[in-house]
Structure formats: C-alpha cells, structure tokens
Amino acid sequence: MQVMVPFAYTEFIDDLTYQVKNNIIPMSRIDDAVYRILRVKFTMGLFENPFADPSLAGELGSHEHREVAREAVRKSLVLLKNGKSASTPLLPLPKKAGKILVAGSHADNLGNQCGGWTITWQGEPGNNNTAGTTILSAIKSTVDPGTKVVYDEDPDSSAVDAGEYDYAVVVVGEPPYAETAGDNLNLTIPEPGPAVIQTVCESVKCVVVLISGRPLVVEPYIGAMDAFVAAWLPGSEGQGVADVLFGDYGFTGKLPRTWFRSVDQLPMNVGDEHYDPLFPFGFGLTTEARK
C-alpha cells in the first residue's frame, strides 16, 4: 500500500478514502501499511531525532567522498572487448602519444554521466547541474602533457581520416531518465552514437565507452570496435574511467546481468534453454595495472 504519488496525490487520497468507506479496501490493510512505515521510523529513531545533523553538511561533495565515488567507478566498469584478437589488446592505452581523438555525446557531459535522479527527478544533460569531472577532462589530466587531445563530439569521416590520430576514445550512450520515462522497446544506442562509432572506429584504433543504465544493442557495431567498456552511469567521477583506461588501475568488473544480442531474446536468463547472449552473466575481461 505504500506508494509515492508526486502529482495527482489529491485524486489518490480521494479514491483511496472512497474505497475504504465502501469496504473495497479493508481498514486492516491501511493499518498494516501504516504500521510497517511507523515501525521503520521507530527503529531509525526518527521520532527522537527527526532532523539530520547540519554539522555534516560540509562533508557533502568532500574530497574524501569523491575519492570513494571514484574508486566505485573504476571497480564497476566492465571490459567486454580488448583488441580485435586476444593477442593484440588495445587497453591499457598509452598516456604518451602524438595526438588522440575523443568523440561522442557523453565525453564532456556530466548530466549524461549521472543519469536520472540527479538533482532533479529525470536528471538533465549538460555540465550545470552538479560538480564533477567529465571523462574528457579526466583524459586530458591523465595523458602525458605532450599528448595532444582533440575533442570532436560528432566528427565526419574526412576529419577523422585527416587527423592522423594514434587512437580514439568514443563515449556514447543514453540520455538521463528515471522510471517510465526510460521505457524503451528497442534498447538501441541513441543517434548519433552508432554513427560516431562507425565513423571513428572504421578509421582509427578505438575504445568505445558506453554510458547507460542497462545493456543496449551493440552487436551491429562490436566488430568495428577495438575495445568496448560498459561504464554504466559513472556519475560525477569521470576520473575513475580514465584510471582504468590508461592503466593506473586494472579492469576487474563483471557483468551483473546477461548482455543480450537483440531485444527479441528478452527476457533472457542464465539457465534458459536457448541461452545465447552476446556476453554472459558474470563476464568481464581483466587487465593489469601498469607498474
């Protein structure tokens, strides 16, 4: 019975009251719901100490807290492909290079990194909602000072071909969403993400970093990628992504769920008779940190 009704709450109250008065919902059911809420509040001591300690407000967003978040990011990333063959891994990337390309809608966008339920209900693209480090900024601060970093969100093929890049980092994914706003029957990478992957990875050695709250359809593009990383929603700490891309730490994450080939396979679970995922539950390649 415990529900959250942020908008049409007066209609909900009227309807629930009507159903109780007309014996559609028994009062015992209301008592049970209220009892469970009150029990948790009593257990937490909210009636004795109902307010948060304001003296701790200064700890929010502190360096120590952000370092913990950064650690969580690098441990949660899952490396799903590393090299066109096992004998030619792309990661970890060299910090010292002539020129590298960073591309994609999510490379320099904190709002996209954070997803929904960030400051606002649905979250919001852009860099104005919260403090943090974008993946682009993290890459720039990680590579050798002599390495030229070129950022082009949606490059055309001629620019990529003429760039003479040593390698590219492509960061694409979903826009922020929460709850039903994220419902999607196709689960494809939103445009121009697929086009950026194809344009860049056909011409330059590339690692694709996918920012999403769930597995998406990537099989059509996986062959073009030299490396592929599921970064989920790394939040404010893009530096955690750079930590493992460039080998300050190794990849250790494993898939918390099966990664399907197409939505036609869903639902798909370990043990299904026709279990044929792109990447199975628990999969994840590892790398060693550079000494």
N, C-alpha and C positions, 0 to 999 in steps of 0.2 A: 504494500500500500504506500510505502514511502516513494514519493515521486517529486521531480523537480519540474515546475510549470512556470517558466520565467515570464511568459507573456499573458496568456489567457487564463490567469490564475483565478480571477473573479468568476469566470464561467465554470472553472473546475470546482470551486467551492460550492457554487450554487447547485451544480449537478450532483456532487457527492452528498450534499445535505439532503437533496430531494430523494436520492436512492436510500439513504439511511432512514429518513422519515417514513418511507414507503416499504421498509423491510426488504429492500432488494439487496442491500449490503447490511449484514448484522452489526450491531454496535460492538459486539465482541471482537469483530475484525478490526474496527477502529482502535479499540482499547489495546489490542495486541500490537498494532503498528506503533502506537504512541509509547507503549511500554518498552519496546525494543530501542526506540530512539532515546528515551529517558535513561534507560539502563546504561547505554554507552556514555551519555553525558555525565552520569553519576560516577562511572568508572574512571572517566578522564578528570574528574574533579572540577568540571566546568561551573558547577553551582557555587563552589567555594572560591574559585579563581576564574571568573568568566572572561577576563581580558588577557591578551598577550602581554608579555613583558616588553615595554617600549625601549628599554635599555639595550635590547638586542638588535634594534632596527639598523644600527650601523654595521652589523655583520653581513647584511644582505648585499650580495654582489662583491664581497670582500675578495682579496687576492687568494686567500686560503680556500674559500668556497669555489672560486673559479678554477683553481688548480684541481680540485676534486672532480669538477664537471669535465675538465679537460681529460683527466685520467679515464673517466667513464666513457668519453667519446672514443678514445683510441682503443679501449678494450672491447667496445661494442661493434666496431667496424668489422665487416666480413669480406675477406678477399675471395672472390669467386672465380677469377681467372688471372693467371700471371704468366703471360707470354703466349705467342702463337703455338709454341710447343714447350714441354716441360724443361727442355734443355736451354731455352732462351728466355728466361724470366725478365720482365721489364722492371719490376719493383724489387728492392727499393730504388727510387730514382736518384740519379746523381745530382748533388747540390751544385756542382761546378759544371756549367755548360755555357755554350756561346749565347744561345737565345732559345727561350721556351715560350710556348703559347698556352695561355689559359683562356678557355672559352666556355660558353654556356650561361643560361639564365640564372643559375644558382651559385655561380662562383663568387659573386660580390653582392650577396643579398641575405642579410641576417634574418629577415622575416621568413624567407623561404627555408632557411636552415632550421628555424624554430618550429614552424608549423602552427597548427591551431592551438587554442588555449594559451596564447602568449600575449599578455597584457589585455587583449580583447578575446572574445569568445572564438571567433573564426581565425584569429591571427591576421597578419597583414604583411604583404610583401614590402620590401624596402629596408632601409637602414635607419629609420627614425623612431622605431618603437622601443628599442631596448639597446643597452650597451653590449658590446661583444666584439668578436673577431671574425671577419668573413674568411672563407677559405682562400680567396685571392690574397688578402692581407697576410694570412698565415704563410702562404707560399713565398711571398716577397720577403718576409722576415726570416725565412728558413734557408733559402738558397744562398749560395756564395755571392758576396757583393758584386763580383764581376759578371754574374749571370744576368742577362737582360730578360726581363719578364714582360711579355706583350699580352695585354688583355683585349680580347675582341669577343663580345657576347655572342654575336651571330655572324661569323666570318663567311665570306664567299670563297669559292674554291680557288679563284685566282689569287686572292690574298694569302691563302694557306700555302699554295704552291710556291709563291714568290718569297715566302717568309724565311725559308731555309732554317726551319726550327729543328732543334735536336730532339725534342719530344713535346707532347701536348698533354695537358690535363683538361678534360672536358667534364664540367659539373652541371648536370641537368636533373630534372625531377618534377615533382608535383607542386602546385601552389598550396598555400596553407588552407586547412579545412578542419572542421570538427563535426562529429556526429553525422547527421543525414546529409549535410552539405557535401560530404566527401563520397557519397554513394556513387558508384561508377560501374556500369555493366561491362565496360571494355578493359579497364585497368591497363591502359596504354600510357606511355610517356607522352605528356602533352607537347604539342608543337611549340616552338621549333626544335625541341630536344632531339628527336630522331634525325632530323635533317642536319643538325650540328654534328651529331655523332658520325654520320656518313661522310659529311664534307671533310671533317678534320681527320678522322681515322683512316680514310682512304689514301691520305697523302703523307701523314706523319705518324710515327710511333705514338700511341696514345693510351692513357689510362682514363676510363670513364668512371666517374664518381656519381652514383645515383642517390639523390636526396628524396626519400619517400617514407611514408609511414607503413608501407606494406610492399610485398613483392609486386612487380609490374611486368608486363610482357616485354622481354628483352631478347628473346631468341632470334628475331629477324636481324638484330644488329650485333649479336655477340661475336660473330665471325670476324667482323671488322675491327673489333677491339683487341688491343694487345693485352690489356689488363682491365679488370672490372671489379669495382668495390661497391658493396651495399653499405651506404653510410647512414641509412635510416634518417632520423632527424637529429643532427648533432647539436642543435641549439646554439647557444651563444659562443661556443668554444671551437671555432674552426681550426684553431691551432692543433687540436687533437687529431684532426685529419692529416695535417702536414706532418705531425710527429711520426706517423707510420708510413706515409707515402715516401718520405725521404730517409727512413731507416733509423731515426733516433730511437724508435721502439719497433718491435716486430708485430706483425698481424697475429692475433690469437683468437679472434671471434669466430663463433659458429652460428649457423642459421637456426633461429628459434622456431622456424616453421618451414614447411616444404615450399620450394620455389617452382611454380608450375611453368609449363611451356605456353599454354593458351588457356583462356578462361573457359573453353569448352571442357577442360579437365576438372573443373571445380564442381563440388568440393573434392579435395584430394588429401588423403591422409596416409601416413605410414601404415602398412598392412593391407591397404586396398588391393584387390585382386589385380587391377591394371595400374599399379603404381609406376608411373613413368615420368618423373619430374625432370625439369631442366637441371636443378640442383636439389639433392635430397635433404630432408631434415637433418640437422646436425653437421652439414658440410661446411667446410671453411679451410682454405689454404693458410699455411703459416709462413712467415719469413723470420729471419734472424735480425736482430738489431745490429747496425754497423758498429764495429768497435771504435 
